[in-house]
Amino acid sequence: MDYVHGVEPQRVLELRQTVESKEIYLVFKRMFDFLSATFLIILFSPLLSVVYLIIRITSPGPAIFKQTRVGTFGREFTLYKFRTMYYGEHNDLSKFVSEDEKKRGYYVKTDKDPRITPIGRYLRKTSIDELPQLFNVLKGDMSLVGPRPVIKYFLNAYPHVIDLRTVVKPGLTGLWQIKNRAHSATIMDMIDYDLEYIDNVSLYLDIKILLETIPTVLKCEGAA
């Protein structure tokens, strides 16, 4: 289903009202997010500590990478990740993206990117670099399940789609991650999956996505 084209402002308002009407779902979702994030941070604390130290030892710069992302209703927040690139290199993406990829709207993730450190390559492949976002979930900036928080730059051409996408909290995982986690995925593909999720949002769907995320991560499918 193509959700991207023909998006109207009225559609944004309707979808927002639909999501906000599910008060019980939203309350349970927040409780589930808070308790799950707390448990997972405690569970993974030894791993988080070890990875933090390895990054600091193997390359200069902070272990935690911070970046402004688009959150609920377009509000910006600071996202946390383990740093996987050489310090100061994350902004220089343009020279690694071909003109064809720019025109076709590819969401570029490549393991050939020379900016990525050796340990960073492994962290990306195993998705361990995303674990600090559990603190974003704990703070309430993100949820365990929802559209991935993006840099506003990627979606500036689709202002109404940005509004639609941010009707719900951004998440650690979502439909795109379990259905099309591939290097060749386009921004359009990602948006379509995200809006499909928002149209069908429910606790059942959240749990289903979480359960399907586990084997996807273990197989390292489409990770970079």
N, C-alpha and C positions, 0 to 999 in steps of 0.2 A: 504494500500500500504506500502511495506517495503522499506524505504529509507536508512536504516542503513547499510545493508550489500552490499558489492560491490562498495563502494564509491571510486571514483578515483580522483586524484589531478586535472585532466582536467575538471572534473565536477564542482569543486570549482571555477575555472577560468570562466567557461561558465556562472554559476549562478551569479557570481559577476558582469560580464559584462552586463547580462540581467537586474539586479537591477539598476546598475549605468546608464543604458540607459533610465530609466524612470525618467528623470530629473524633469519634471513638477510635477510628483507624489511626488518626494522627497522634492521639494520646498514647495508644499502645505502641506505635512505631517509635516514638521518642523514648518511651520507657525501655523498649527492647534495645534500641541503639545505645542508650546510656549504660545499661547493665552489660550488654555484650562487649562494648568497647572497653569498659572497666576490666572485665574478665580477661579479654584478649591481651590488653596491655600488661596485666600481671603475668599471664601465661607466657608471653613472648619477651618479657623484660630481660632475661639473660641474652637472648638473640639480639635484641635492640642494643644492648650495651656492647656486645662483641662487635657488631657491625659498625657502631658509632666509632669505636676505637680503631678498627681496621681502616676506615676511611680517613681518619685523622692522621694515622701513621703512614699510609701509602701515598697520599697526595696533599699538598698544601691547601688550606682553606677550611671553612666550617664543614662539619659532617652533615648538617641539616640544610637543605635547600629550601628557601622560602620564596613563594611567588604569588602575586595577586591573581585571583581567579573570580569568576562570576558565580554568585550564589543565588539563593532564593529571591525571586522577584527582581533580579538584576543587581542585588547588593553585592559589593565586593568583599572578599575576605582573604586572609593569608593562608595559603595551602602549604603543608609541610611534606617534604619527601627527603629520603636520604640522597645526598648529592651523588650523582653518577657521572658527572662531567668534570673536566678540569675547571677549576675555579675561574669564573669570569667569562666562560665560553658559551653559556646557554643562550645568550641573546643573538648570536651570529648564526642564524639558521638559513638565511636566504641563499647563501652560496652553495648549500647542499641540496637545494630544491631546484629541479629543472623547470624550464618554462612550461613544458607540457604538464608537469605535475601541478603547477600553479593554476593553469587553465582548467584542468580537470577536477580541481578541488580535492586533491589527495590529502588525507590526514597522515602526514609523513612520520614514520618511526622506522629507523633503519639501524641495524647492528653494525653497519659499515661507517657510521659517523665517527670521524677521528677525534671528536671532542669528548667521547666517552672514555672513561678510565677503564683499565682492566677489571678492577673489582666492580665498577659500575655496570659493565657488560653482564656480569653474573647476577647482580642485584636486579637488573631489568628483566633478565630472562626468567628469573624465579619470582618476580613481582615483590621481592622483599623491600625494594625501594619505596613501595607504597605504604608500608606498615606505619610510619609516623602519622599518616592521615587518621589513624585511630584516635589521636588527640583532637583532630578536627571534629570527629564524630562526637567525642566526649564533650567538646565545647558547644556543640549544637550547630556548627557551621555546615556540617555534612551529615549524611545518613549512611548506613551500611549499603543500602540499595538506592539507586537513583541515577540520573544522567551524570556522566563524568563532568566535573567542573572544568570549563575551558577558559582559555585566555580570550578576552572579548574580541581581540584582533581577528580570530578565525571566523567569527560569525557576524562581523560588521555589515556584511552585504545582505544579511537577512534579519533586520531589526525585529519583526514580528515573531520570527522563529525563536529568537533569543528570549522574548517574553514568554512564549509557550514553554520552552525548555526549562525555564526557571520557576515555573509554577510550583514545582516540588523541590525539595532539597537535593543538591548534587550528592552523588554516592560514590562509595569505593568500588562498586561493581554495578552492572546493569545488563540489559538485554544485549547491547552491542558487544559487551565483553564475552558473553557466552555463545553468541550466535555468529559473530563475524569479527573476531579478534585477529585481523590479518593486516599485513603491511600495506596491501593494496586497497584497503577500505578507504572510501572517500568521506569527506565531511558530510555529504548528503546521506550516505549510508548510516552514519552515526546518528544524525538528526532524526532520520526515519525510525530507527530502533528506539531512540529516546522518547519520541512522541507516541509511539505505539505503547510504550510502558506507561506513560502518563495517562493515556486514554483508558487503560485497563488496570490502573493502580489498585492493589489490594494486599492484605497481609499474606494471603496464600501465594500471590505472585512474588512477593518479596522473599518468602521462604524458599520457593522453588528456584529463584535466581541464585540465592545464596548456596543452596545445595549443589546446583549445577556449576557454580564458580569453582568449587573445590577441585573436581577432576580437571577442569580447564587450566587452572593454575599449576597443578601437579604435572600436567603434560607439557607445561610451558608453551602452550599454543599461541602463536602470534605475538609472543612477548619479545621485546627488544630493549 
